[in-house]
């Protein structure tokens, strides 16, 4: 298991937001800190998650390669995920 390092920060929030967050944390039976960490983590999550190196593309998706136009080298250079999916990246 990877060790998680945490850093303390000070954030100023309106009292009504804090009270609502406390109530939500209570509903989920977790600490306010855990609740806020989950909310912020979800808010800053990338729109497209990074694919693992061992990600396998299904044959059905690979069969679409003849239907969808091939990307240009510039598009591949600008999008690591696209290059990886097409087998042209690291």
Secondary structure, 3 states (H helix, E strand, C coil): CCCCCCCCCCCCCCHHHHHHHHHHHHHHCCCHHHHHHHHHHHHCCCCCCCCCCCCCCCHHHHHHHHCCCCCCHHHHHHCHHHHHHCCCCC
